[in-house]
Amino acid sequence: MATRYELHDLGFLLTDSARLLRTAFERRIGEAGLGVTPGEARTLLNIHALKGARQLDIAARMGVEPMTVCSFLDRLQTQGLIERHPDPADRRAKRVTLTEASEPLIAKLKLEIADVLTDACTGLGEEDVDRLRHVLTTLSINLQAAAAPDQADLS
């Protein structure tokens, strides 16, 4: 088992890696000339991953305030890339879906992410990448489980 110091160091490595990965993605999107900001790109990718999620769920997954996501959604809707629909389970909520017009952009965004991740994984073998995916998935599951009692209190 790792010592507390080593675990503390692991926390910094994870945080730094996530920050650097996000910075690299945002720089690429900014330079790619795709017609969306990095924040809008992240929003589109989260909508794609969440398939018809509520605006609040998108904001939570992105780790930003709902009003921030609302601004991104307004601009994406103006561009014809998303649609908002009433949530049948909650009339106050809106569900967000992608339009067909967003498909080419989503494909380009995925290519940009793939390039960033390829750069980030330089020097790692396929087994290393698979193991990293497994380890990060386990960390995510553990952290979600640890947060679950807190989430239940918010209901």
FENSULRA-V937156 format. One record per pair of residues at least 4 apart in sequence whose ideal C-beta (glycine too) atoms are under 6 Angstrom apart, sorted by the first residue. I is the first residue (numbers start at 1). J is the second residue. D is the distance in whole Angstrom. If there is no record, write none. Layout:
i: {I:I}
j: {J:J}
d: {D:D}
This chain:
i: {2:2:12:24:25:26:28:28:28:29:29:30:32:34:36:36:39:40:40:41:43:45:46:46:46:46:47:47:48:52:52:53:53:54:54:54:55:55:56:58:59:59:59:64:73:76:76:77:80:80:81:81:81:82:82:83:83:84:84:85:87:87:98:102:117:121:124:124:147}
j: {6:7:16:116:116:38:32:112:116:38:41:38:112:108:40:41:72:72:76:109:72:109:50:58:61:62:96:98:106:95:97:57:58:87:93:95:69:94:66:69:64:66:69:68:77:81:82:82:99:101:99:101:102:96:98:97:99:94:96:95:93:95:102:106:121:129:128:129:151}
d: {4:5:6:5:5:4:6:5:6:4:5:6:6:6:4:5:5:5:6:5:4:6:6:5:5:6:5:6:5:5:5:4:5:6:5:6:6:5:6:5:6:4:4:4:6:5:5:5:6:5:6:6:4:6:6:5:6:4:6:5:4:5:4:6:6:6:4:5:6}
